[in-house]
C-alpha cells in the first residue's frame, strides 16, 4: 500500500476530487493548510497598502491506495491540479506498513 499526499491550490480541489472519483478512489482526507515553497509567499495590496503574505493557503489531500494504483492516482492529480503557474504544489508518496479499519478490525487492502 502507498500513502499519497498532495498539496494543491484550493480552487483545484473539486476538479481533482471528481477526477479521482472517476478512477475509483473511494476515500480521501482533506486538510486546509498554509505554507510556502520556493516563492516564499507573495505580496498583496489591500486598501492601498502593500503587505507580505508569508504562508499561502493550500489544500492537502491524503489518499491510501494499492501499490498498483499509485501511478494512475498520481497522474490524475498531476493532470487536474496543474495550472502551469508557480505554486501548483507537490505530491509525496510513501510506503504504508499497515492499515486497520477500527469499526471491523479489517486490515491491509480490505481496510481501505
C-alpha positions in Angstrom: 0.0 0.0 0.0 1.1 3.6 -0.6 0.1 6.8 1.0 -0.1 9.7 -1.4 -0.1 13.3 0.0 -0.7 16.1 -2.4 -0.6 19.8 -1.7 -2.6 21.7 -4.2 -4.2 25.1 -4.9 -7.6 25.3 -3.1 -9.6 26.1 -6.3 -8.4 22.9 -7.9 -9.9 20.7 -5.2 -13.3 20.0 -6.9 -11.7 19.1 -10.2 -9.1 16.8 -8.6 -11.7 15.1 -6.4 -14.1 14.5 -9.3 -11.3 13.0 -11.4 -10.2 10.7 -8.6 -13.8 9.5 -8.1 -13.9 8.6 -11.8 -11.0 6.3 -11.5 -12.4 4.6 -8.4 -10.7 6.3 -5.5 -13.2 5.7 -2.7 -11.8 7.8 0.1 -9.5 10.7 0.9 -8.7 13.1 3.7 -8.6 16.8 3.0 -7.0 19.5 5.2 -6.7 23.2 4.8 -3.1 24.1 5.3 -0.8 27.1 4.8 2.8 27.1 3.7 5.3 28.3 1.2 7.9 26.8 -1.2 10.5 28.4 -3.4 8.3 31.5 -3.9 8.5 32.4 -0.2 4.9 33.7 -0.2 3.8 36.7 -2.2 2.9 40.4 -1.8 -0.7 41.7 -1.9 -2.2 45.1 -1.9 -5.1 45.8 0.5 -6.7 49.3 0.6 -3.6 50.8 -1.0 -1.1 49.2 1.5 1.3 46.5 0.3 2.0 43.6 2.7 3.8 40.3 2.5 1.8 37.0 2.7 4.3 34.5 4.1 2.1 31.5 4.2 -0.1 30.7 1.2 -3.4 28.8 1.7 -3.3 25.3 0.2 -5.3 22.0 0.4 -3.6 18.8 1.5 -5.0 15.6 0.2 -4.3 12.3 1.8 -5.1 9.1 -0.2 -4.2 5.5 0.6 -4.2 3.1 -2.4 -3.0 -0.3 -3.5 0.6 -0.1 -4.9 -0.7 -1.0 -8.4 -3.0 2.1 -8.5 -0.3 4.6 -7.3 0.9 5.8 -10.7 -2.7 6.3 -12.0 -3.7 8.3 -9.0 -0.5 10.4 -9.2 -1.1 11.1 -12.9 -4.7 12.2 -12.3 -3.6 14.6 -9.5 -0.8 16.0 -11.7 -3.2 16.4 -14.7 -6.0 18.1 -12.8 -4.1 20.2 -10.2 -1.8 21.8 -12.8 -2.2 25.4 -13.7 1.3 25.9 -15.2 2.0 28.7 -12.7 4.2 28.9 -9.7 2.7 27.3 -6.6 0.9 24.4 -8.2 2.0 22.2 -5.3 3.8 18.9 -4.6 3.0 15.2 -4.4 4.6 13.0 -1.8 4.5 9.1 -2.0 5.4 6.9 0.9 5.1 3.2 1.7 2.4 2.3 4.2 3.2 -0.6 6.6 -0.4 -1.4 7.7 -3.9 -0.1 7.7 -6.6 -1.1 10.2 -10.3 -0.3 10.0 -11.3 0.5 13.6 -15.0 -0.5 13.3 -14.5 -4.0 11.9 -10.8 -4.8 12.6 -10.1 -5.4 8.9 -6.5 -4.9 7.9 -4.5 -4.2 4.7 -6.3 -3.6 1.5 -9.6 -4.7 3.0 -9.4 -1.7 5.4 -9.1 0.8 2.6 
